[in-house]
Amino acid sequence: MNTIQNDSLADLLIQLNWQSEKARHTDVYHAEGVNVWRDHFPRPFLDQLIGSAVGDRVQWHTRGAEVLADHPPQPPIRIKRQQFNGNGGGAVTTRVGRFYPKGALSGMPGIFKANIEPFRLVGRKNGTLTVDLNHPLINREFSISATVGSVSPKARERGGTSEDWIGRLANGPGLQARWQDHPTDFFGDDAFQRSDETDDTVFYEKPRLVQHLDDAAIEVIRSIHARLLREGDRVLDLMSSWQSHLPGGLRLQEVVGLGMNAKELAHNPQLSSTVVQNLNRNPHLPFEDRRFHAVICTASVEYLVRPLEVFREVSRVLRPDGYFVVNFSNRWFPPKAIKIWTELHGFERLGLVSEYFIQSEGFDRLHTYTMRGLPRPHADKYYPQQRFSDPVFSVWGQKRS
């Protein structure tokens, strides 16, 4: 049996688990072609990897300050408002709790114009801004685990760059959490406007029987649903279409699809009944209280202009402890996506959706989940132009009892 040695190549599923004040977080990265000799892992983690075989899982507990920075955490600093210049593009709107690229700052030692590493705006007062330049996980404790998918010997070493896999895994995680449990200012100004404000029924009048995610991403979403749904559940597929991404073989009592296009819904073989409704016009769900064991919503939350009303309605129609599962990726219809969605990093979008759960006041036990780095299926139309599968971002919570 092959085991990982210093001269091995391996495929690993690396996972980061951590806790914020409002949620648990799981961030997963598929690391393909890990060169154990050349690539970088923290020594305690690498020592556990050596000797492990296919199917083995190793785990290491640490904190951000030990592995994510070359210097101790810095306290937030105060700068002049004019030092935040939008990377040379003039004044930009500042929102407390939001992340911006460090290149948008001027007159800061060690920061250059092309720097896209995020910093967080944490305060604004009397013409000054307070910014946190640290990695968002710098003060968090977390565990890192790796499950071994394959191991093979390396024929020879041909040079190349060294990959920091923990750095890649941690690039994004942390942006979905509040700063010191203060709500992030996502909702100011015209956050819920769209570039196309015409009647949604006109835009969705023509059926679109197309996949919005590749098959690998869809399989990840099916696995999330398989984890949370149970045999005999009544399920509402919110903002549904011609696919529900439910796991095959799971016998559900009822699957109701509520969407915008009757023909799309009619093509969905997993639905037992359908409702055509525009939630942006009427967020009230036409169901009795506590009807469903679970509500799912995939690749659609970015179109809601009245999200808190919809989330409160979801809480109303859920049974106690029932799950609301929201999945999305990095593709959408640009004319109908809300403005704030288009401005955010993918992990910040997790924070926005988490705020919907928190501020609607009907849910607890929040969990965010991400999957990145899976290879794009060869049969996908974007292969080989895009190497990786569509990333999956998920937030779920349970109805407050």
C-alpha positions as CSV (number, residue, x, y, z in Angstrom):
1,M,0.0,0.0,0.0
2,N,1.4,3.4,-1.0
3,T,1.9,5.9,1.8
4,I,2.9,9.5,1.6
5,Q,6.7,10.0,1.7
6,N,8.9,13.0,1.2
7,D,9.2,12.2,-2.5
8,S,5.5,11.5,-3.1
9,L,2.8,13.2,-5.2
10,A,-0.6,13.2,-3.6
11,D,-4.2,14.5,-4.0
12,L,-5.6,15.9,-0.7
13,L,-8.9,17.3,0.4
14,I,-7.8,20.0,2.9
15,Q,-10.4,21.3,5.3
16,L,-10.5,24.4,7.6
17,N,-12.9,24.3,10.5
18,W,-13.5,27.3,12.7
19,Q,-16.1,29.2,14.7
20,S,-17.2,32.8,14.7
21,E,-19.6,34.5,17.1
22,K,-22.6,33.7,15.0
23,A,-21.8,30.5,13.0
24,R,-19.6,27.5,12.4
25,H,-17.5,27.5,9.3
26,T,-16.1,24.7,7.1
27,D,-13.9,25.6,4.1
28,V,-12.6,22.9,1.8
29,Y,-10.0,22.9,-0.9
30,H,-9.2,20.1,-3.3
31,A,-5.4,20.1,-3.5
32,E,-4.4,18.2,-6.7
33,G,-0.8,17.1,-7.5
34,V,0.7,18.0,-4.1
35,N,4.5,17.7,-4.4
36,V,5.4,16.7,-0.8
37,W,9.1,17.6,-1.2
38,R,8.7,20.9,-2.8
39,D,5.3,22.3,-1.6
40,H,5.0,24.0,1.7
41,F,3.0,22.8,4.8
42,P,3.6,23.8,8.4
43,R,6.1,21.2,9.9
44,P,3.7,19.8,12.5
45,F,1.1,19.2,9.8
46,L,3.6,17.7,7.4
47,D,4.8,15.3,10.1
48,Q,1.3,13.9,10.4
49,L,0.9,13.6,6.6
50,I,4.1,11.5,6.2
51,G,3.2,7.9,6.4
52,S,-0.6,8.3,5.8
53,A,-2.3,6.3,3.1
54,V,-5.3,6.7,0.8
55,G,-8.4,7.3,2.9
56,D,-6.5,8.4,6.0
57,R,-7.3,11.7,7.6
58,V,-5.0,13.8,9.7
59,Q,-5.9,16.9,11.7
60,W,-4.0,19.7,13.3
61,H,-5.2,22.4,15.7
62,T,-3.6,25.8,15.5
63,R,-4.4,29.5,15.4
64,G,-4.1,32.1,12.6
65,A,-1.2,34.1,14.2
66,E,1.0,31.0,14.0
67,V,0.5,30.1,10.3
68,L,-1.0,33.1,8.4
69,A,1.5,36.0,9.0
70,D,5.2,36.6,9.3
71,H,4.6,39.1,12.2
72,P,2.4,39.4,15.3
73,P,-1.2,40.7,14.8
74,Q,-1.3,44.5,14.4
75,P,-4.0,46.6,16.2
76,P,-6.4,48.5,13.9
77,I,-4.9,51.8,12.8
78,R,-6.5,55.2,12.0
79,I,-5.9,56.9,8.7
80,K,-7.1,60.0,7.0
81,R,-10.2,59.6,4.8
82,Q,-8.3,60.8,1.7
83,Q,-5.9,57.9,2.1
84,F,-8.7,55.6,0.9
85,N,-8.7,56.6,-2.7
86,G,-10.2,53.6,-4.5
87,N,-6.9,52.6,-6.1
88,G,-6.5,55.8,-7.9
89,G,-10.1,56.0,-9.1
90,G,-11.2,58.8,-6.8
91,A,-13.3,58.7,-3.7
92,V,-15.3,55.5,-3.0
93,T,-18.1,54.7,-0.7
94,T,-16.9,53.4,2.7
95,R,-18.9,50.8,4.6
96,V,-18.0,49.7,8.1
97,G,-17.2,46.0,8.2
98,R,-16.6,45.6,4.5
99,F,-13.4,44.5,2.9
100,Y,-11.4,46.4,0.3
101,P,-8.1,45.8,-1.6
102,K,-5.1,47.2,0.2
103,G,-4.1,48.8,-3.1
104,A,-7.0,51.3,-2.5
105,L,-4.9,52.8,0.3
106,S,-2.2,55.4,-0.3
107,G,0.6,56.7,1.9
108,M,0.9,53.3,3.7
109,P,4.3,51.7,4.2
110,G,4.7,48.4,2.4
111,I,1.4,48.7,0.5
112,F,1.6,49.1,-3.3
113,K,-1.1,50.1,-5.8
114,A,-1.6,46.6,-7.3
115,N,-2.1,44.9,-3.9
116,I,-5.4,43.0,-3.9
117,E,-5.0,41.5,-0.5
118,P,-8.1,42.5,1.5
119,F,-8.2,44.9,4.5
120,R,-11.2,45.6,6.6
121,L,-12.7,49.0,7.3
122,V,-13.8,48.8,11.0
123,G,-14.5,52.4,11.9
124,R,-15.3,55.8,10.5
125,K,-15.3,59.1,12.5
126,N,-14.7,62.8,12.0
127,G,-12.9,62.4,8.6
128,T,-10.8,59.4,9.7
129,L,-11.1,55.7,9.0
130,T,-10.0,52.8,11.2
131,V,-8.7,49.9,9.3
132,D,-7.7,46.3,10.2
133,L,-4.8,45.2,8.0
134,N,-4.6,41.7,9.4
135,H,-5.7,38.4,7.8
136,P,-9.3,38.0,8.9
137,L,-8.4,34.7,10.6
138,I,-5.4,36.0,12.4
139,N,-6.9,35.9,15.9
140,R,-9.0,32.7,15.3
141,E,-8.4,29.2,16.5
142,F,-9.1,26.5,13.9
143,S,-8.3,23.0,12.9
144,I,-6.8,22.0,9.6
145,S,-7.4,18.4,8.3
146,A,-6.4,16.6,5.2
147,T,-8.0,13.4,3.7
148,V,-5.7,11.5,1.4
149,G,-7.3,10.9,-2.0
150,S,-4.4,9.4,-3.9
151,V,-0.6,8.8,-3.5
152,S,1.9,8.1,-6.3
153,P,5.7,8.0,-6.6
154,K,7.4,10.9,-8.3
155,A,9.5,9.9,-11.3
156,R,11.9,12.9,-11.1
157,E,12.1,16.5,-9.9
158,R,11.9,19.1,-12.7
159,G,11.9,22.3,-10.7
160,G,9.0,24.7,-10.5
161,T,7.4,26.8,-7.8
162,S,6.5,25.8,-4.3
163,E,2.8,25.9,-3.5
164,D,1.7,27.1,0.0
165,W,-1.5,24.9,0.3
166,I,-2.5,26.3,3.7
167,G,-2.2,29.8,2.4
168,R,-4.3,28.9,-0.6
169,L,-6.9,27.2,1.6
170,A,-7.0,30.3,3.9
171,N,-7.3,32.8,1.0
172,G,-11.0,33.9,1.5
173,P,-12.1,32.2,4.7
174,G,-12.7,34.8,7.4
175,L,-14.3,37.3,5.1
176,Q,-17.7,35.8,5.9
177,A,-17.6,36.6,9.6
178,R,-18.5,39.9,11.4
179,W,-15.8,42.0,12.9
180,Q,-16.0,41.5,16.7
181,D,-19.7,40.6,16.3
182,H,-20.6,44.0,14.9
183,P,-23.1,43.8,11.9
184,T,-21.4,44.5,8.6
185,D,-22.9,47.5,6.7
186,F,-24.2,45.7,3.6
187,F,-27.6,47.4,3.4
188,G,-26.8,51.1,2.8
189,D,-27.7,53.3,-0.2
190,D,-28.9,51.4,-3.2
191,A,-27.7,47.9,-2.2
192,F,-30.8,46.1,-3.6
193,Q,-31.1,48.0,-7.0
194,R,-30.4,46.1,-10.2
195,S,-29.1,47.3,-13.5
196,D,-32.4,46.1,-15.1
197,E,-35.4,47.3,-13.0
198,T,-38.0,46.2,-15.6
199,D,-40.7,43.8,-14.4
200,D,-39.1,40.5,-13.5
201,T,-41.9,38.5,-15.2
202,V,-40.7,39.9,-18.6
203,F,-37.1,38.9,-18.0
204,Y,-38.1,35.4,-16.9
205,E,-40.9,34.9,-19.5
206,K,-38.7,32.8,-21.8
207,P,-37.7,29.4,-20.3
208,R,-33.9,28.9,-19.8
209,L,-33.3,25.2,-19.6
210,V,-29.5,25.6,-19.0
211,Q,-27.3,24.6,-16.1
212,H,-25.9,27.4,-14.0
213,L,-23.3,25.2,-12.4
214,D,-21.0,22.5,-13.7
215,D,-21.6,18.8,-12.8
216,A,-18.9,18.7,-10.1
217,A,-20.4,21.7,-8.3
218,I,-23.9,20.2,-8.6
219,E,-22.7,17.0,-7.0
220,V,-21.3,19.0,-4.1
221,I,-24.7,20.7,-3.6
222,R,-26.5,17.3,-3.8
223,S,-24.1,16.0,-1.0
224,I,-25.0,19.0,1.2
225,H,-28.7,18.3,0.7
226,A,-28.1,14.6,1.4
227,R,-26.4,15.6,4.7
228,L,-29.3,17.8,5.9
229,L,-32.5,16.3,4.5
230,R,-34.2,13.1,5.7
231,E,-36.5,10.4,4.3
232,G,-40.1,11.6,4.3
233,D,-39.3,15.3,4.5
234,R,-41.6,17.9,3.0
235,V,-39.3,20.2,1.0
236,L,-39.8,23.6,-0.6
237,D,-37.5,24.4,-3.5
238,L,-37.5,28.2,-3.4
239,M,-36.8,30.2,-6.6
240,S,-36.8,26.8,-8.4
241,S,-36.3,26.0,-12.0
242,W,-35.9,22.8,-14.0
243,Q,-33.4,21.2,-11.6
244,S,-33.6,20.9,-7.8
245,H,-30.2,19.3,-7.2
246,L,-31.7,16.8,-4.7
247,P,-29.8,13.5,-4.1
248,G,-31.1,10.5,-6.1
249,G,-32.7,7.8,-4.0
250,L,-33.9,10.1,-1.2
251,R,-37.6,9.5,-0.8
252,L,-39.2,12.7,0.1
253,Q,-42.9,13.1,1.0
254,E,-43.3,16.3,-1.0
255,V,-41.1,18.7,-3.1
256,V,-42.9,21.9,-3.9
257,G,-41.1,24.2,-6.5
258,L,-41.8,27.9,-6.3
259,G,-40.3,29.8,-9.3
260,M,-40.8,32.4,-12.0
261,N,-41.3,30.2,-15.1
262,A,-44.0,27.6,-15.4
263,K,-42.3,25.7,-18.3
264,E,-39.1,25.4,-16.4
265,L,-40.9,24.1,-13.3
266,A,-42.8,21.6,-15.5
267,H,-39.5,20.1,-16.7
268,N,-38.3,19.4,-13.2
269,P,-38.9,15.7,-12.5
270,Q,-38.2,16.0,-8.7
271,L,-41.1,18.4,-8.1
272,S,-44.5,17.0,-6.8
273,S,-46.2,20.4,-7.3
274,T,-45.4,23.9,-8.5
275,V,-46.2,27.6,-7.7
276,V,-45.4,30.5,-10.1
277,Q,-44.6,33.6,-8.0
278,N,-42.4,36.7,-8.1
279,L,-41.0,37.0,-4.6
280,N,-39.6,40.5,-5.4
281,R,-43.2,41.7,-6.0
282,N,-44.9,39.5,-3.3
283,P,-42.6,37.9,-0.7
284,H,-45.4,36.2,1.1
285,L,-45.2,32.4,0.7
286,P,-48.6,30.8,-0.1
287,F,-48.3,28.0,2.5
288,E,-49.5,27.4,6.0
289,D,-47.3,27.8,9.0
290,R,-44.8,24.9,9.7
291,R,-45.6,23.0,6.6
292,F,-42.0,22.1,5.5
293,H,-39.2,20.2,7.1
294,A,-36.7,22.0,4.9
295,V,-36.4,24.8,2.4
296,I,-33.6,24.9,-0.2
297,C,-32.6,27.7,-2.5
298,T,-29.8,27.3,-5.1
299,A,-28.2,29.9,-7.4
300,S,-31.0,32.4,-6.8
301,V,-30.5,34.3,-3.5
302,E,-28.6,37.1,-5.4
303,Y,-31.8,38.2,-7.1
304,L,-33.9,39.0,-4.0
305,V,-34.6,42.7,-3.4
306,R,-36.6,42.0,-0.2
307,P,-34.5,39.3,1.3
308,L,-35.4,39.8,5.0
309,E,-39.1,39.6,4.2
310,V,-38.5,36.3,2.3
311,F,-36.3,34.9,5.0
312,R,-39.0,35.6,7.7
313,E,-41.5,33.9,5.5
314,V,-39.2,30.9,5.2
315,S,-39.0,30.7,9.0
316,R,-42.8,30.9,9.2
317,V,-43.4,27.9,6.9
318,L,-40.6,25.8,8.4
319,R,-41.1,23.3,11.2
320,P,-39.1,23.8,14.4
321,D,-35.4,22.9,13.8
322,G,-36.1,22.7,10.0
323,Y,-33.3,23.6,7.7
324,F,-33.1,26.5,5.3
325,V,-30.2,25.8,2.9
326,V,-28.9,28.5,0.5
327,N,-26.3,27.6,-2.1
328,F,-24.7,29.8,-4.7
329,S,-21.6,30.1,-6.9
330,N,-19.9,32.8,-9.0
331,R,-22.3,32.9,-11.9
332,W,-25.6,34.8,-12.2
333,F,-27.7,36.8,-14.6
334,P,-26.0,40.3,-14.3
335,P,-29.1,42.4,-15.1
336,K,-31.1,41.0,-12.3
337,A,-28.4,40.5,-9.5
338,I,-28.6,43.1,-6.7
339,K,-25.9,45.8,-6.8
340,I,-24.3,44.8,-3.5
341,W,-23.8,41.2,-4.7
342,T,-21.7,42.3,-7.7
343,E,-19.4,44.4,-5.4
344,L,-18.5,41.6,-2.9
345,H,-15.9,38.9,-2.7
346,G,-17.3,35.4,-2.9
347,F,-16.7,34.9,0.8
348,E,-18.2,38.3,1.7
349,R,-21.4,37.1,-0.1
350,L,-21.5,34.3,2.6
351,G,-21.4,37.1,5.1
352,L,-24.3,38.9,3.3
353,V,-26.5,35.8,3.3
354,S,-25.5,35.1,6.9
355,E,-26.8,38.6,7.7
356,Y,-30.1,37.7,6.1
357,F,-30.4,34.8,8.4
358,I,-29.3,36.8,11.5
359,Q,-31.4,39.9,10.9
360,S,-34.6,38.0,9.9
361,E,-34.4,36.7,13.5
362,G,-35.9,33.3,12.7
363,F,-32.8,31.1,12.7
364,D,-29.9,29.8,14.7
365,R,-27.2,27.2,14.5
366,L,-25.8,28.9,11.3
367,H,-23.2,27.1,9.3
368,T,-21.2,28.2,6.2
369,Y,-19.6,25.8,3.9
370,T,-17.3,26.3,0.8
371,M,-15.8,23.9,-1.7
372,R,-13.1,25.0,-4.1
373,G,-10.4,23.5,-6.3
374,L,-12.3,20.5,-7.7
375,P,-11.2,19.8,-11.3
376,R,-13.7,20.9,-14.0
377,P,-15.4,17.9,-15.7
378,H,-13.9,17.3,-19.1
379,A,-17.4,17.2,-20.6
380,D,-18.2,20.7,-19.4
381,K,-18.4,23.4,-22.0
382,Y,-15.9,25.6,-20.2
383,Y,-13.2,22.9,-20.1
384,P,-10.3,23.3,-20.7
385,Q,-10.5,27.2,-20.7
386,Q,-11.3,26.9,-17.0
387,R,-9.3,24.4,-15.0
388,F,-11.4,24.3,-11.8
389,S,-15.0,23.5,-11.1
390,D,-17.4,26.3,-10.1
391,P,-16.8,27.1,-6.4
392,V,-19.7,26.2,-4.1
393,F,-20.8,28.6,-1.3
394,S,-23.5,27.5,1.2
395,V,-25.1,28.9,4.3
396,W,-27.7,27.0,6.3
397,G,-29.5,27.5,9.5
398,Q,-32.3,25.9,11.5
399,K,-35.5,27.5,12.5
400,R,-35.4,28.8,16.0
401,S,-37.5,26.6,18.3
